[in-house]
């Protein structure tokens, strides 16, 4: 997870070691999981954390725990695909 804020809400930017965020987003998309990938118009943040880009999941009041669980399962699937 990218960022140092003690309390995060609304979105989670992340990377998976050795994988480009666009590849992560493409595999998640095949499972019906929507994330954004890129630098998100935040190049200074990308430089700060020494990453070219991140994958980003956004959450709001209408998201369910099932959707969070699906994201986690999707990330695990991405790791298996590229293992």
matplotlib code that plots the C-alpha trace (Angstrom):
import matplotlib.pyplot as plt

x = [0.0, 1.4, 1.2, 2.0, -1.2, -2.1, -5.8, -6.7, -10.2, -11.8, -9.0, -6.1, -3.2, -1.0, 1.7, 2.5, 6.3, 7.5, 4.2, 3.2, -0.1, -1.6, -1.1, -2.7, -5.7, -6.1, -6.2, -8.6, -10.8, -11.2, -12.7, -15.1, -13.1, -12.6, -9.4, -7.5, -3.9, -1.3, 0.2, -3.2, -1.9, 0.2, 3.7, 5.3, 3.8, 5.1, 8.5, 8.3, 7.6, 9.9, 7.2, 6.3, 2.6, 0.1, -3.1, -5.9, -9.1, -11.7, -14.4, -17.6, -20.6, -22.2, -19.4, -20.0, -17.7, -18.2, -16.7, -13.7, -13.3, -13.5, -10.7, -8.5, -9.3, -8.6, -5.2, -4.3, -5.3, -3.1, -0.2, -0.9, -1.1, 2.3, 4.0]
y = [0.0, 3.4, 6.2, 7.0, 8.5, 6.8, 6.8, 6.3, 6.4, 6.5, 5.0, 2.6, 3.0, -0.1, -1.9, -5.6, -6.2, -7.0, -6.2, -3.1, -1.5, -1.7, -5.5, -5.7, -3.6, -5.7, -9.0, -7.5, -6.2, -9.7, -10.6, -7.7, -5.7, -2.0, -0.2, 2.7, 2.4, 5.0, 8.1, 9.6, 13.1, 12.8, 12.5, 14.2, 11.4, 8.7, 10.3, 10.4, 6.7, 5.8, 4.1, 4.8, 4.2, 2.5, 0.6, 2.4, 1.1, 3.7, 3.0, 4.9, 4.3, 2.0, -0.5, -3.8, -6.0, -8.6, -6.2, -5.6, -9.4, -9.7, -7.2, -9.1, -12.4, -10.7, -9.4, -12.9, -14.2, -11.6, -12.8, -16.4, -15.5, -13.9, -16.3]
z = [0.0, -1.0, 1.5, 5.0, 6.4, 9.7, 8.8, 5.1, 3.7, 0.3, -1.8, -1.6, -4.0, -4.2, -6.1, -6.5, -6.6, -10.1, -11.8, -13.8, -12.5, -16.0, -16.0, -12.5, -13.7, -16.8, -14.9, -12.3, -15.1, -16.5, -13.1, -13.2, -10.6, -11.6, -10.4, -11.9, -13.0, -13.7, -12.1, -11.3, -12.1, -8.9, -10.3, -7.2, -5.1, -7.5, -7.3, -3.5, -3.3, -6.2, -8.3, -11.9, -11.3, -8.9, -9.0, -7.1, -5.7, -4.6, -2.0, -1.0, 1.2, -1.4, -1.5, 0.2, 2.2, -0.6, -3.1, -0.8, -0.5, -4.3, -4.7, -2.3, -4.0, -7.4, -6.2, -5.0, -8.4, -10.1, -8.0, -9.0, -12.7, -12.6, -10.2]

ax = plt.figure().add_subplot(projection="3d")
ax.plot(x, y, z, "-o")
ax.set_aspect("equal")
plt.show()
